[in-house]
Amino acid sequence: MWWWEDYTAKNGAQMDNNPTPGNKAGGLTTILEKSLGAVAKAGTTPLNAVYKYAEPIAERGLVFMDTPGYDPVSLTGIVAGGANIIAFTTGRGSVYGCKPVPSIKLASNSAVYHHMAEDMDINCGELLEGTTDLQGLGEQIYKRILAVASGQKTKSEKLAMGDDEFVPWHIGVVL
């Protein structure tokens, strides 16, 4: 946290800011608030390691990489660290596709899934609606990861999305 406080101060920004219109439209008030939601998604699995941006991942299990919140920059660091498949959650319908690795889109709600069915791989909103349970959804995601690892194309790949989304962290504030 101290590094981020120093980083934002040096670049004339604040951590209580929310630079993205999508976050604001979704009801988030700060990027820090969004980060707390990300922490909650980790559940109760032990955290095994923390890595710097684009640092090669050597640990198994749940690890954390310190990246900006901007999807293309964040995921570029994760791919540079060694990820070869991305399970990308979106609540607002980000069309993120990632070359050189497949990006499986997990729509967090049914409205986004149905509105963007041509680009969303799995409707996680079914969990909220009670048409599946956590174990069933987890199995569906796991099977899709295995299928993609075995050569099945994601919807982003079928649409040829991702050519312009490999974005290294540039000098300046990227929250």
Contacts in CASP RR format, 6 or more apart in sequence:
PFRMAT RR
TARGET T0000
AUTHOR 0000-0000-0000
METHOD contacts of the structure
MODEL  1
MWWWEDYTAKNGAQMDNNPTPGNKAGGLTTILEKSLGAVAKAGTTPLNAV
YKYAEPIAERGLVFMDTPGYDPVSLTGIVAGGANIIAFTTGRGSVYGCKP
VPSIKLASNSAVYHHMAEDMDINCGELLEGTTDLQGLGEQIYKRILAVAS
GQKTKSEKLAMGDDEFVPWHIGVVL
3 66 0 8 1.000
4 15 0 8 1.000
5 15 0 8 1.000
7 173 0 8 1.000
8 14 0 8 1.000
8 15 0 8 1.000
8 173 0 8 1.000
8 175 0 8 1.000
11 172 0 8 1.000
11 173 0 8 1.000
12 173 0 8 1.000
13 173 0 8 1.000
13 175 0 8 1.000
15 30 0 8 1.000
15 31 0 8 1.000
15 32 0 8 1.000
15 175 0 8 1.000
16 30 0 8 1.000
16 32 0 8 1.000
17 30 0 8 1.000
17 31 0 8 1.000
17 175 0 8 1.000
18 24 0 8 1.000
18 28 0 8 1.000
18 29 0 8 1.000
18 30 0 8 1.000
18 31 0 8 1.000
18 33 0 8 1.000
18 34 0 8 1.000
19 31 0 8 1.000
19 175 0 8 1.000
20 70 0 8 1.000
22 92 0 8 1.000
23 31 0 8 1.000
23 34 0 8 1.000
25 92 0 8 1.000
26 92 0 8 1.000
28 34 0 8 1.000
31 69 0 8 1.000
31 175 0 8 1.000
34 69 0 8 1.000
35 69 0 8 1.000
41 89 0 8 1.000
42 62 0 8 1.000
45 61 0 8 1.000
45 62 0 8 1.000
46 62 0 8 1.000
47 62 0 8 1.000
47 63 0 8 1.000
47 64 0 8 1.000
48 59 0 8 1.000
48 60 0 8 1.000
48 61 0 8 1.000
48 62 0 8 1.000
48 63 0 8 1.000
49 57 0 8 1.000
49 58 0 8 1.000
49 59 0 8 1.000
49 63 0 8 1.000
49 64 0 8 1.000
50 63 0 8 1.000
50 64 0 8 1.000
50 65 0 8 1.000
50 66 0 8 1.000
51 57 0 8 1.000
51 63 0 8 1.000
51 64 0 8 1.000
51 65 0 8 1.000
51 66 0 8 1.000
51 81 0 8 1.000
52 65 0 8 1.000
52 66 0 8 1.000
53 65 0 8 1.000
53 66 0 8 1.000
53 67 0 8 1.000
53 77 0 8 1.000
53 169 0 8 1.000
54 76 0 8 1.000
54 77 0 8 1.000
54 80 0 8 1.000
54 81 0 8 1.000
54 168 0 8 1.000
54 169 0 8 1.000
55 65 0 8 1.000
55 81 0 8 1.000
56 81 0 8 1.000
56 82 0 8 1.000
57 63 0 8 1.000
57 65 0 8 1.000
57 81 0 8 1.000
57 82 0 8 1.000
57 83 0 8 1.000
65 77 0 8 1.000
65 78 0 8 1.000
65 81 0 8 1.000
67 73 0 8 1.000
67 74 0 8 1.000
67 77 0 8 1.000
67 78 0 8 1.000
67 169 0 8 1.000
68 74 0 8 1.000
68 169 0 8 1.000
68 174 0 8 1.000
68 175 0 8 1.000
69 174 0 8 1.000
69 175 0 8 1.000
70 167 0 8 1.000
70 174 0 8 1.000
70 175 0 8 1.000
71 88 0 8 1.000
71 94 0 8 1.000
71 96 0 8 1.000
71 165 0 8 1.000
72 96 0 8 1.000
72 165 0 8 1.000
72 166 0 8 1.000
72 167 0 8 1.000
73 167 0 8 1.000
73 168 0 8 1.000
73 169 0 8 1.000
73 170 0 8 1.000
73 174 0 8 1.000
75 83 0 8 1.000
75 86 0 8 1.000
75 88 0 8 1.000
75 96 0 8 1.000
75 98 0 8 1.000
75 103 0 8 1.000
75 165 0 8 1.000
76 165 0 8 1.000
76 166 0 8 1.000
76 167 0 8 1.000
76 168 0 8 1.000
76 169 0 8 1.000
77 168 0 8 1.000
77 169 0 8 1.000
78 86 0 8 1.000
79 86 0 8 1.000
79 98 0 8 1.000
79 100 0 8 1.000
79 101 0 8 1.000
79 166 0 8 1.000
80 168 0 8 1.000
83 101 0 8 1.000
84 101 0 8 1.000
84 149 0 8 1.000
85 101 0 8 1.000
85 102 0 8 1.000
85 104 0 8 1.000
85 145 0 8 1.000
85 148 0 8 1.000
85 149 0 8 1.000
86 98 0 8 1.000
86 101 0 8 1.000
86 102 0 8 1.000
86 103 0 8 1.000
86 104 0 8 1.000
87 104 0 8 1.000
87 106 0 8 1.000
87 141 0 8 1.000
87 145 0 8 1.000
88 94 0 8 1.000
88 96 0 8 1.000
88 97 0 8 1.000
88 98 0 8 1.000
88 103 0 8 1.000
88 104 0 8 1.000
88 105 0 8 1.000
88 106 0 8 1.000
89 106 0 8 1.000
89 108 0 8 1.000
89 124 0 8 1.000
90 96 0 8 1.000
90 105 0 8 1.000
90 106 0 8 1.000
90 107 0 8 1.000
90 108 0 8 1.000
90 112 0 8 1.000
90 120 0 8 1.000
91 107 0 8 1.000
91 108 0 8 1.000
91 109 0 8 1.000
91 112 0 8 1.000
92 112 0 8 1.000
93 107 0 8 1.000
93 112 0 8 1.000
93 115 0 8 1.000
93 116 0 8 1.000
93 119 0 8 1.000
93 120 0 8 1.000
95 116 0 8 1.000
95 119 0 8 1.000
95 156 0 8 1.000
95 161 0 8 1.000
96 103 0 8 1.000
96 105 0 8 1.000
96 156 0 8 1.000
96 161 0 8 1.000
96 162 0 8 1.000
96 165 0 8 1.000
97 103 0 8 1.000
97 105 0 8 1.000
97 154 0 8 1.000
97 156 0 8 1.000
97 161 0 8 1.000
97 162 0 8 1.000
97 165 0 8 1.000
98 156 0 8 1.000
98 162 0 8 1.000
98 165 0 8 1.000
98 166 0 8 1.000
99 162 0 8 1.000
99 163 0 8 1.000
99 165 0 8 1.000
99 166 0 8 1.000
100 166 0 8 1.000
102 148 0 8 1.000
102 153 0 8 1.000
102 154 0 8 1.000
102 156 0 8 1.000
102 157 0 8 1.000
103 154 0 8 1.000
103 156 0 8 1.000
103 162 0 8 1.000
104 121 0 8 1.000
104 122 0 8 1.000
104 141 0 8 1.000
104 144 0 8 1.000
104 145 0 8 1.000
104 148 0 8 1.000
104 154 0 8 1.000
105 119 0 8 1.000
105 120 0 8 1.000
105 121 0 8 1.000
105 122 0 8 1.000
105 154 0 8 1.000
105 155 0 8 1.000
105 156 0 8 1.000
106 120 0 8 1.000
106 121 0 8 1.000
106 122 0 8 1.000
106 124 0 8 1.000
106 141 0 8 1.000
107 113 0 8 1.000
107 116 0 8 1.000
107 120 0 8 1.000
107 122 0 8 1.000
107 123 0 8 1.000
107 124 0 8 1.000
107 125 0 8 1.000
108 124 0 8 1.000
108 125 0 8 1.000
109 124 0 8 1.000
109 125 0 8 1.000
109 128 0 8 1.000
110 123 0 8 1.000
110 125 0 8 1.000
110 126 0 8 1.000
110 128 0 8 1.000
110 129 0 8 1.000
112 120 0 8 1.000
113 120 0 8 1.000
113 122 0 8 1.000
113 123 0 8 1.000
113 124 0 8 1.000
113 125 0 8 1.000
114 123 0 8 1.000
118 155 0 8 1.000
118 159 0 8 1.000
119 155 0 8 1.000
119 156 0 8 1.000
119 159 0 8 1.000
119 161 0 8 1.000
120 155 0 8 1.000
121 144 0 8 1.000
121 154 0 8 1.000
121 155 0 8 1.000
122 137 0 8 1.000
122 140 0 8 1.000
122 141 0 8 1.000
122 144 0 8 1.000
124 137 0 8 1.000
126 132 0 8 1.000
126 137 0 8 1.000
127 133 0 8 1.000
127 134 0 8 1.000
127 137 0 8 1.000
132 140 0 8 1.000
144 152 0 8 1.000
148 154 0 8 1.000
156 162 0 8 1.000
END
